[in-house]
Amino acid sequence: MNMQQSQRETPIYVTAAGYQKLQQQLAAKQAEYAQVREHRQVAFEMSGDGWHDNPEFNRMQQLEASLNHSVKQLTEQLDRVCLISIDDDTRPCHQVGIGSIVSLRRWAHDSNAAIDECWEIVGYDETNLSQQQLAYNAPLTMAILGLRVGEVTEDLVIGTRHWDIEVLALHTGRQQASLAAAT
């Protein structure tokens, strides 16, 4: 099995809000695709048949192909969705997983400063920085999934910096972790 086929078969875990967001993104891309197809047809009928005679038609063809790819990707993602519910009664507290609230300490390799932070791990592409929520597919989260309190992941590259990250605590709820209630 090749990597692309494996990715198509891997479930995507999302909350109901994440599922709704994916559906809205798909509907918006489908509407945009329909508009571009109409515009491409008008451009085809209005001018010559060569790319040099009709640059607008050529541009619309390229945009249509790009949107078609986006629609296909979103449709495939929706086909792989597994709905999850995140609540205080079912949070993973023995190791970092989807739904965990985790306190971390990050050390940058280029300085001696440590940064303490707390994140709730949420569904696929559901990152909300203002709520201190990171999607499980975010690079930081992927580096700490499965770790237990006291364990460290080393040499994670975020942006242009290298970090070591230690799991300090796993919390049973947002209030216990001193995070504002999620909206």
mmCIF file of the C-alpha atoms, coordinates in Angstrom:
data_MODEL
# 
_entry.id   MODEL 
# 
loop_
_atom_site.group_PDB 
_atom_site.id 
_atom_site.type_symbol 
_atom_site.label_atom_id 
_atom_site.label_alt_id 
_atom_site.label_comp_id 
_atom_site.label_asym_id 
_atom_site.label_entity_id 
_atom_site.label_seq_id 
_atom_site.pdbx_PDB_ins_code 
_atom_site.Cartn_x 
_atom_site.Cartn_y 
_atom_site.Cartn_z 
_atom_site.occupancy 
_atom_site.B_iso_or_equiv 
_atom_site.pdbx_formal_charge 
_atom_site.auth_seq_id 
_atom_site.auth_comp_id 
_atom_site.auth_asym_id 
_atom_site.auth_atom_id 
_atom_site.pdbx_PDB_model_num 
ATOM 1   C CA . MET A 1 1   ? 0.000   0.000  0.000   1.00 0.00 ? 1   MET A CA 1 
ATOM 2   C CA . ASN A 1 2   ? 1.453   3.379  -0.948  1.00 0.00 ? 2   ASN A CA 1 
ATOM 3   C CA . MET A 1 3   ? 1.499   6.426  1.331   1.00 0.00 ? 3   MET A CA 1 
ATOM 4   C CA . GLN A 1 4   ? -1.233  8.290  -0.565  1.00 0.00 ? 4   GLN A CA 1 
ATOM 5   C CA . GLN A 1 5   ? -3.574  5.285  -0.342  1.00 0.00 ? 5   GLN A CA 1 
ATOM 6   C CA . SER A 1 6   ? -2.789  4.915  3.360   1.00 0.00 ? 6   SER A CA 1 
ATOM 7   C CA . GLN A 1 7   ? -3.675  8.588  3.984   1.00 0.00 ? 7   GLN A CA 1 
ATOM 8   C CA . ARG A 1 8   ? -7.012  8.129  2.193   1.00 0.00 ? 8   ARG A CA 1 
ATOM 9   C CA . GLU A 1 9   ? -7.861  5.266  4.547   1.00 0.00 ? 9   GLU A CA 1 
ATOM 10  C CA . THR A 1 10  ? -6.705  6.928  7.786   1.00 0.00 ? 10  THR A CA 1 
ATOM 11  C CA . PRO A 1 11  ? -9.660  8.168  9.832   1.00 0.00 ? 11  PRO A CA 1 
ATOM 12  C CA . ILE A 1 12  ? -9.978  11.875 10.574  1.00 0.00 ? 12  ILE A CA 1 
ATOM 13  C CA . TYR A 1 13  ? -11.243 12.531 14.092  1.00 0.00 ? 13  TYR A CA 1 
ATOM 14  C CA . VAL A 1 14  ? -13.390 15.649 14.432  1.00 0.00 ? 14  VAL A CA 1 
ATOM 15  C CA . THR A 1 15  ? -15.956 17.046 16.811  1.00 0.00 ? 15  THR A CA 1 
ATOM 16  C CA . ALA A 1 16  ? -19.427 17.954 15.580  1.00 0.00 ? 16  ALA A CA 1 
ATOM 17  C CA . ALA A 1 17  ? -18.222 21.552 15.155  1.00 0.00 ? 17  ALA A CA 1 
ATOM 18  C CA . GLY A 1 18  ? -15.232 20.350 13.122  1.00 0.00 ? 18  GLY A CA 1 
ATOM 19  C CA . TYR A 1 19  ? -17.506 18.232 10.916  1.00 0.00 ? 19  TYR A CA 1 
ATOM 20  C CA . GLN A 1 20  ? -19.774 21.214 10.323  1.00 0.00 ? 20  GLN A CA 1 
ATOM 21  C CA . LYS A 1 21  ? -16.731 23.353 9.453   1.00 0.00 ? 21  LYS A CA 1 
ATOM 22  C CA . LEU A 1 22  ? -15.573 20.780 6.877   1.00 0.00 ? 22  LEU A CA 1 
ATOM 23  C CA . GLN A 1 23  ? -19.054 20.671 5.354   1.00 0.00 ? 23  GLN A CA 1 
ATOM 24  C CA . GLN A 1 24  ? -19.143 24.485 5.133   1.00 0.00 ? 24  GLN A CA 1 
ATOM 25  C CA . GLN A 1 25  ? -15.710 24.561 3.501   1.00 0.00 ? 25  GLN A CA 1 
ATOM 26  C CA . LEU A 1 26  ? -16.858 21.984 0.943   1.00 0.00 ? 26  LEU A CA 1 
ATOM 27  C CA . ALA A 1 27  ? -20.070 23.905 0.162   1.00 0.00 ? 27  ALA A CA 1 
ATOM 28  C CA . ALA A 1 28  ? -18.095 27.156 -0.285  1.00 0.00 ? 28  ALA A CA 1 
ATOM 29  C CA . LYS A 1 29  ? -15.549 25.475 -2.607  1.00 0.00 ? 29  LYS A CA 1 
ATOM 30  C CA . GLN A 1 30  ? -18.356 23.836 -4.633  1.00 0.00 ? 30  GLN A CA 1 
ATOM 31  C CA . ALA A 1 31  ? -20.085 27.218 -5.062  1.00 0.00 ? 31  ALA A CA 1 
ATOM 32  C CA . GLU A 1 32  ? -16.804 28.860 -6.086  1.00 0.00 ? 32  GLU A CA 1 
ATOM 33  C CA . TYR A 1 33  ? -16.144 25.986 -8.518  1.00 0.00 ? 33  TYR A CA 1 
ATOM 34  C CA . ALA A 1 34  ? -19.570 26.448 -10.136 1.00 0.00 ? 34  ALA A CA 1 
ATOM 35  C CA . GLN A 1 35  ? -18.936 30.190 -10.587 1.00 0.00 ? 35  GLN A CA 1 
ATOM 36  C CA . VAL A 1 36  ? -15.530 29.592 -12.146 1.00 0.00 ? 36  VAL A CA 1 
ATOM 37  C CA . ARG A 1 37  ? -16.996 27.012 -14.549 1.00 0.00 ? 37  ARG A CA 1 
ATOM 38  C CA . GLU A 1 38  ? -19.610 29.555 -15.658 1.00 0.00 ? 38  GLU A CA 1 
ATOM 39  C CA . HIS A 1 39  ? -16.983 32.260 -16.049 1.00 0.00 ? 39  HIS A CA 1 
ATOM 40  C CA . ARG A 1 40  ? -14.734 29.882 -18.016 1.00 0.00 ? 40  ARG A CA 1 
ATOM 41  C CA . GLN A 1 41  ? -17.582 29.067 -20.413 1.00 0.00 ? 41  GLN A CA 1 
ATOM 42  C CA . VAL A 1 42  ? -18.282 32.780 -20.991 1.00 0.00 ? 42  VAL A CA 1 
ATOM 43  C CA . ALA A 1 43  ? -14.575 33.442 -21.574 1.00 0.00 ? 43  ALA A CA 1 
ATOM 44  C CA . PHE A 1 44  ? -14.465 30.555 -24.067 1.00 0.00 ? 44  PHE A CA 1 
ATOM 45  C CA . GLU A 1 45  ? -17.398 31.932 -26.042 1.00 0.00 ? 45  GLU A CA 1 
ATOM 46  C CA . MET A 1 46  ? -16.162 35.541 -26.040 1.00 0.00 ? 46  MET A CA 1 
ATOM 47  C CA . SER A 1 47  ? -12.707 35.193 -27.548 1.00 0.00 ? 47  SER A CA 1 
ATOM 48  C CA . GLY A 1 48  ? -10.309 33.171 -29.653 1.00 0.00 ? 48  GLY A CA 1 
ATOM 49  C CA . ASP A 1 49  ? -9.345  29.598 -29.058 1.00 0.00 ? 49  ASP A CA 1 
ATOM 50  C CA . GLY A 1 50  ? -5.619  29.968 -28.367 1.00 0.00 ? 50  GLY A CA 1 
ATOM 51  C CA . TRP A 1 51  ? -4.026  30.748 -25.009 1.00 0.00 ? 51  TRP A CA 1 
ATOM 52  C CA . HIS A 1 52  ? -2.520  33.910 -26.483 1.00 0.00 ? 52  HIS A CA 1 
ATOM 53  C CA . ASP A 1 53  ? -5.926  35.004 -27.816 1.00 0.00 ? 53  ASP A CA 1 
ATOM 54  C CA . ASN A 1 54  ? -7.786  34.250 -24.614 1.00 0.00 ? 54  ASN A CA 1 
ATOM 55  C CA . PRO A 1 55  ? -5.729  34.557 -21.439 1.00 0.00 ? 55  PRO A CA 1 
ATOM 56  C CA . GLU A 1 56  ? -8.877  34.797 -19.282 1.00 0.00 ? 56  GLU A CA 1 
ATOM 57  C CA . PHE A 1 57  ? -10.049 31.388 -20.512 1.00 0.00 ? 57  PHE A CA 1 
ATOM 58  C CA . ASN A 1 58  ? -6.627  29.924 -19.701 1.00 0.00 ? 58  ASN A CA 1 
ATOM 59  C CA . ARG A 1 59  ? -6.683  31.499 -16.221 1.00 0.00 ? 59  ARG A CA 1 
ATOM 60  C CA . MET A 1 60  ? -10.187 30.123 -15.580 1.00 0.00 ? 60  MET A CA 1 
ATOM 61  C CA . GLN A 1 61  ? -9.096  26.635 -16.676 1.00 0.00 ? 61  GLN A CA 1 
ATOM 62  C CA . GLN A 1 62  ? -6.239  26.716 -14.173 1.00 0.00 ? 62  GLN A CA 1 
ATOM 63  C CA . LEU A 1 63  ? -8.466  28.022 -11.387 1.00 0.00 ? 63  LEU A CA 1 
ATOM 64  C CA . GLU A 1 64  ? -11.094 25.392 -12.200 1.00 0.00 ? 64  GLU A CA 1 
ATOM 65  C CA . ALA A 1 65  ? -8.503  22.610 -11.947 1.00 0.00 ? 65  ALA A CA 1 
ATOM 66  C CA . SER A 1 66  ? -7.271  23.943 -8.601  1.00 0.00 ? 66  SER A CA 1 
ATOM 67  C CA . LEU A 1 67  ? -10.794 24.200 -7.191  1.00 0.00 ? 67  LEU A CA 1 
ATOM 68  C CA . ASN A 1 68  ? -11.651 20.741 -8.489  1.00 0.00 ? 68  ASN A CA 1 
ATOM 69  C CA . HIS A 1 69  ? -8.658  19.394 -6.545  1.00 0.00 ? 69  HIS A CA 1 
ATOM 70  C CA . SER A 1 70  ? -9.781  21.244 -3.378  1.00 0.00 ? 70  SER A CA 1 
ATOM 71  C CA . VAL A 1 71  ? -13.329 19.873 -3.686  1.00 0.00 ? 71  VAL A CA 1 
ATOM 72  C CA . LYS A 1 72  ? -11.962 16.356 -4.143  1.00 0.00 ? 72  LYS A CA 1 
ATOM 73  C CA . GLN A 1 73  ? -9.699  16.692 -1.077  1.00 0.00 ? 73  GLN A CA 1 
ATOM 74  C CA . LEU A 1 74  ? -12.513 17.987 1.144   1.00 0.00 ? 74  LEU A CA 1 
ATOM 75  C CA . THR A 1 75  ? -14.860 15.248 -0.073  1.00 0.00 ? 75  THR A CA 1 
ATOM 76  C CA . GLU A 1 76  ? -12.245 12.593 0.710   1.00 0.00 ? 76  GLU A CA 1 
ATOM 77  C CA . GLN A 1 77  ? -11.720 14.111 4.165   1.00 0.00 ? 77  GLN A CA 1 
ATOM 78  C CA . LEU A 1 78  ? -15.453 14.044 4.892   1.00 0.00 ? 78  LEU A CA 1 
ATOM 79  C CA . ASP A 1 79  ? -15.570 10.389 3.801   1.00 0.00 ? 79  ASP A CA 1 
ATOM 80  C CA . ARG A 1 80  ? -12.918 9.557  6.437   1.00 0.00 ? 80  ARG A CA 1 
ATOM 81  C CA . VAL A 1 81  ? -14.513 11.464 9.338   1.00 0.00 ? 81  VAL A CA 1 
ATOM 82  C CA . CYS A 1 82  ? -15.018 9.772  12.684  1.00 0.00 ? 82  CYS A CA 1 
ATOM 83  C CA . LEU A 1 83  ? -17.034 11.945 15.051  1.00 0.00 ? 83  LEU A CA 1 
ATOM 84  C CA . ILE A 1 84  ? -15.658 12.367 18.558  1.00 0.00 ? 84  ILE A CA 1 
ATOM 85  C CA . SER A 1 85  ? -16.903 14.045 21.683  1.00 0.00 ? 85  SER A CA 1 
ATOM 86  C CA . ILE A 1 86  ? -14.497 15.747 24.044  1.00 0.00 ? 86  ILE A CA 1 
ATOM 87  C CA . ASP A 1 87  ? -15.610 16.151 27.640  1.00 0.00 ? 87  ASP A CA 1 
ATOM 88  C CA . ASP A 1 88  ? -14.075 16.084 31.093  1.00 0.00 ? 88  ASP A CA 1 
ATOM 89  C CA . ASP A 1 89  ? -15.323 12.555 31.861  1.00 0.00 ? 89  ASP A CA 1 
ATOM 90  C CA . THR A 1 90  ? -13.440 10.947 28.984  1.00 0.00 ? 90  THR A CA 1 
ATOM 91  C CA . ARG A 1 91  ? -10.216 12.972 28.735  1.00 0.00 ? 91  ARG A CA 1 
ATOM 92  C CA . PRO A 1 92  ? -7.047  10.891 28.367  1.00 0.00 ? 92  PRO A CA 1 
ATOM 93  C CA . CYS A 1 93  ? -5.024  11.569 31.520  1.00 0.00 ? 93  CYS A CA 1 
ATOM 94  C CA . HIS A 1 94  ? -2.461  8.745  31.377  1.00 0.00 ? 94  HIS A CA 1 
ATOM 95  C CA . GLN A 1 95  ? -0.833  9.896  28.112  1.00 0.00 ? 95  GLN A CA 1 
ATOM 96  C CA . VAL A 1 96  ? -1.329  12.709 25.601  1.00 0.00 ? 96  VAL A CA 1 
ATOM 97  C CA . GLY A 1 97  ? -4.190  11.990 23.208  1.00 0.00 ? 97  GLY A CA 1 
ATOM 98  C CA . ILE A 1 98  ? -7.125  13.665 21.510  1.00 0.00 ? 98  ILE A CA 1 
ATOM 99  C CA . GLY A 1 99  ? -9.069  15.435 24.254  1.00 0.00 ? 99  GLY A CA 1 
ATOM 100 C CA . SER A 1 100 ? -6.098  15.750 26.622  1.00 0.00 ? 100 SER A CA 1 
ATOM 101 C CA . ILE A 1 101 ? -5.321  19.005 28.338  1.00 0.00 ? 101 ILE A CA 1 
ATOM 102 C CA . VAL A 1 102 ? -1.567  19.092 28.622  1.00 0.00 ? 102 VAL A CA 1 
ATOM 103 C CA . SER A 1 103 ? 0.871   21.449 30.333  1.00 0.00 ? 103 SER A CA 1 
ATOM 104 C CA . LEU A 1 104 ? 4.202   21.648 28.499  1.00 0.00 ? 104 LEU A CA 1 
ATOM 105 C CA . ARG A 1 105 ? 7.599   23.204 28.921  1.00 0.00 ? 105 ARG A CA 1 
ATOM 106 C CA . ARG A 1 106 ? 9.471   24.129 25.739  1.00 0.00 ? 106 ARG A CA 1 
ATOM 107 C CA . TRP A 1 107 ? 13.190  24.879 25.590  1.00 0.00 ? 107 TRP A CA 1 
ATOM 108 C CA . ALA A 1 108 ? 14.596  26.490 22.471  1.00 0.00 ? 108 ALA A CA 1 
ATOM 109 C CA . HIS A 1 109 ? 18.006  25.139 21.474  1.00 0.00 ? 109 HIS A CA 1 
ATOM 110 C CA . ASP A 1 110 ? 19.217  28.683 20.731  1.00 0.00 ? 110 ASP A CA 1 
ATOM 111 C CA . SER A 1 111 ? 18.443  30.070 24.219  1.00 0.00 ? 111 SER A CA 1 
ATOM 112 C CA . ASN A 1 112 ? 18.234  29.002 27.845  1.00 0.00 ? 112 ASN A CA 1 
ATOM 113 C CA . ALA A 1 113 ? 14.697  30.298 28.274  1.00 0.00 ? 113 ALA A CA 1 
ATOM 114 C CA . ALA A 1 114 ? 11.874  27.870 28.989  1.00 0.00 ? 114 ALA A CA 1 
ATOM 115 C CA . ILE A 1 115 ? 8.298   28.529 27.933  1.00 0.00 ? 115 ILE A CA 1 
ATOM 116 C CA . ASP A 1 116 ? 5.457   26.958 29.924  1.00 0.00 ? 116 ASP A CA 1 
ATOM 117 C CA . GLU A 1 117 ? 2.139   26.578 28.137  1.00 0.00 ? 117 GLU A CA 1 
ATOM 118 C CA . CYS A 1 118 ? -1.079  24.618 28.323  1.00 0.00 ? 118 CYS A CA 1 
ATOM 119 C CA . TRP A 1 119 ? -3.093  23.241 25.383  1.00 0.00 ? 119 TRP A CA 1 
ATOM 120 C CA . GLU A 1 120 ? -6.244  21.240 24.853  1.00 0.00 ? 120 GLU A CA 1 
ATOM 121 C CA . ILE A 1 121 ? -5.799  18.672 22.066  1.00 0.00 ? 121 ILE A CA 1 
ATOM 122 C CA . VAL A 1 122 ? -8.796  18.791 19.714  1.00 0.00 ? 122 VAL A CA 1 
ATOM 123 C CA . GLY A 1 123 ? -9.934  17.309 16.392  1.00 0.00 ? 123 GLY A CA 1 
ATOM 124 C CA . TYR A 1 124 ? -8.397  17.490 12.937  1.00 0.00 ? 124 TYR A CA 1 
ATOM 125 C CA . ASP A 1 125 ? -7.744  21.076 11.787  1.00 0.00 ? 125 ASP A CA 1 
ATOM 126 C CA . GLU A 1 126 ? -9.737  22.447 14.757  1.00 0.00 ? 126 GLU A CA 1 
ATOM 127 C CA . THR A 1 127 ? -6.917  24.624 16.134  1.00 0.00 ? 127 THR A CA 1 
ATOM 128 C CA . ASN A 1 128 ? -8.200  27.696 17.973  1.00 0.00 ? 128 ASN A CA 1 
ATOM 129 C CA . LEU A 1 129 ? -5.291  29.624 19.454  1.00 0.00 ? 129 LEU A CA 1 
ATOM 130 C CA . SER A 1 130 ? -7.494  32.053 21.389  1.00 0.00 ? 130 SER A CA 1 
ATOM 131 C CA . GLN A 1 131 ? -9.051  29.069 23.214  1.00 0.00 ? 131 GLN A CA 1 
ATOM 132 C CA . GLN A 1 132 ? -5.644  27.372 23.650  1.00 0.00 ? 132 GLN A CA 1 
ATOM 133 C CA . GLN A 1 133 ? -6.748  24.458 21.508  1.00 0.00 ? 133 GLN A CA 1 
ATOM 134 C CA . LEU A 1 134 ? -4.414  22.622 19.132  1.00 0.00 ? 134 LEU A CA 1 
ATOM 135 C CA . ALA A 1 135 ? -5.534  20.148 16.486  1.00 0.00 ? 135 ALA A CA 1 
ATOM 136 C CA . TYR A 1 136 ? -4.071  16.672 16.858  1.00 0.00 ? 136 TYR A CA 1 
ATOM 137 C CA . ASN A 1 137 ? -2.516  17.076 13.399  1.00 0.00 ? 137 ASN A CA 1 
ATOM 138 C CA . ALA A 1 138 ? -0.591  20.256 14.350  1.00 0.00 ? 138 ALA A CA 1 
ATOM 139 C CA . PRO A 1 139 ? 3.196   19.723 14.397  1.00 0.00 ? 139 PRO A CA 1 
ATOM 140 C CA . LEU A 1 140 ? 3.548   20.411 18.134  1.00 0.00 ? 140 LEU A CA 1 
ATOM 141 C CA . THR A 1 141 ? 0.730   18.020 18.976  1.00 0.00 ? 141 THR A CA 1 
ATOM 142 C CA . MET A 1 142 ? 2.009   15.284 16.688  1.00 0.00 ? 142 MET A CA 1 
ATOM 143 C CA . ALA A 1 143 ? 5.354   15.447 18.504  1.00 0.00 ? 143 ALA A CA 1 
ATOM 144 C CA . ILE A 1 144 ? 3.788   14.886 21.945  1.00 0.00 ? 144 ILE A CA 1 
ATOM 145 C CA . LEU A 1 145 ? 0.970   12.419 21.187  1.00 0.00 ? 145 LEU A CA 1 
ATOM 146 C CA . GLY A 1 146 ? 1.433   9.306  23.286  1.00 0.00 ? 146 GLY A CA 1 
ATOM 147 C CA . LEU A 1 147 ? 3.844   10.909 25.769  1.00 0.00 ? 147 LEU A CA 1 
ATOM 148 C CA . ARG A 1 148 ? 3.309   10.587 29.515  1.00 0.00 ? 148 ARG A CA 1 
ATOM 149 C CA . VAL A 1 149 ? 3.997   13.115 32.265  1.00 0.00 ? 149 VAL A CA 1 
ATOM 150 C CA . GLY A 1 150 ? 7.752   13.644 32.588  1.00 0.00 ? 150 GLY A CA 1 
ATOM 151 C CA . GLU A 1 151 ? 8.573   12.412 29.090  1.00 0.00 ? 151 GLU A CA 1 
ATOM 152 C CA . VAL A 1 152 ? 10.394  14.634 26.612  1.00 0.00 ? 152 VAL A CA 1 
ATOM 153 C CA . THR A 1 153 ? 10.433  14.898 22.840  1.00 0.00 ? 153 THR A CA 1 
ATOM 154 C CA . GLU A 1 154 ? 13.675  16.284 21.501  1.00 0.00 ? 154 GLU A CA 1 
ATOM 155 C CA . ASP A 1 155 ? 14.665  18.439 18.557  1.00 0.00 ? 155 ASP A CA 1 
ATOM 156 C CA . LEU A 1 156 ? 11.233  19.367 17.257  1.00 0.00 ? 156 LEU A CA 1 
ATOM 157 C CA . VAL A 1 157 ? 11.483  22.015 14.546  1.00 0.00 ? 157 VAL A CA 1 
ATOM 158 C CA . ILE A 1 158 ? 8.753   24.671 14.676  1.00 0.00 ? 158 ILE A CA 1 
ATOM 159 C CA . GLY A 1 159 ? 9.304   27.439 12.173  1.00 0.00 ? 159 GLY A CA 1 
ATOM 160 C CA . THR A 1 160 ? 13.056  27.933 12.125  1.00 0.00 ? 160 THR A CA 1 
ATOM 161 C CA . ARG A 1 161 ? 13.693  27.020 15.767  1.00 0.00 ? 161 ARG A CA 1 
ATOM 162 C CA . HIS A 1 162 ? 14.575  23.700 17.374  1.00 0.00 ? 162 HIS A CA 1 
ATOM 163 C CA . TRP A 1 163 ? 12.805  22.777 20.625  1.00 0.00 ? 163 TRP A CA 1 
ATOM 164 C CA . ASP A 1 164 ? 12.828  20.141 23.327  1.00 0.00 ? 164 ASP A CA 1 
ATOM 165 C CA . ILE A 1 165 ? 9.389   19.659 24.874  1.00 0.00 ? 165 ILE A CA 1 
ATOM 166 C CA . GLU A 1 166 ? 8.514   18.074 28.218  1.00 0.00 ? 166 GLU A CA 1 
ATOM 167 C CA . VAL A 1 167 ? 5.021   17.026 29.290  1.00 0.00 ? 167 VAL A CA 1 
ATOM 168 C CA . LEU A 1 168 ? 4.568   18.559 32.758  1.00 0.00 ? 168 LEU A CA 1 
ATOM 169 C CA . ALA A 1 169 ? 0.975   17.529 33.552  1.00 0.00 ? 169 ALA A CA 1 
ATOM 170 C CA . LEU A 1 170 ? -2.223  16.106 32.112  1.00 0.00 ? 170 LEU A CA 1 
ATOM 171 C CA . HIS A 1 171 ? -5.408  17.724 33.430  1.00 0.00 ? 171 HIS A CA 1 
ATOM 172 C CA . THR A 1 172 ? -8.945  16.395 33.807  1.00 0.00 ? 172 THR A CA 1 
ATOM 173 C CA . GLY A 1 173 ? -10.632 19.640 32.764  1.00 0.00 ? 173 GLY A CA 1 
ATOM 174 C CA . ARG A 1 174 ? -10.125 23.139 31.419  1.00 0.00 ? 174 ARG A CA 1 
ATOM 175 C CA . GLN A 1 175 ? -10.903 24.672 34.806  1.00 0.00 ? 175 GLN A CA 1 
ATOM 176 C CA . GLN A 1 176 ? -8.320  22.487 36.572  1.00 0.00 ? 176 GLN A CA 1 
ATOM 177 C CA . ALA A 1 177 ? -5.758  23.635 33.984  1.00 0.00 ? 177 ALA A CA 1 
ATOM 178 C CA . SER A 1 178 ? -6.760  27.280 34.465  1.00 0.00 ? 178 SER A CA 1 
ATOM 179 C CA . LEU A 1 179 ? -7.995  27.567 30.887  1.00 0.00 ? 179 LEU A CA 1 
ATOM 180 C CA . ALA A 1 180 ? -11.066 29.612 30.091  1.00 0.00 ? 180 ALA A CA 1 
ATOM 181 C CA . ALA A 1 181 ? -14.164 27.604 29.234  1.00 0.00 ? 181 ALA A CA 1 
ATOM 182 C CA . ALA A 1 182 ? -14.238 26.692 25.535  1.00 0.00 ? 182 ALA A CA 1 
ATOM 183 C CA . THR A 1 183 ? -16.895 28.360 23.428  1.00 0.00 ? 183 THR A CA 1 
# 
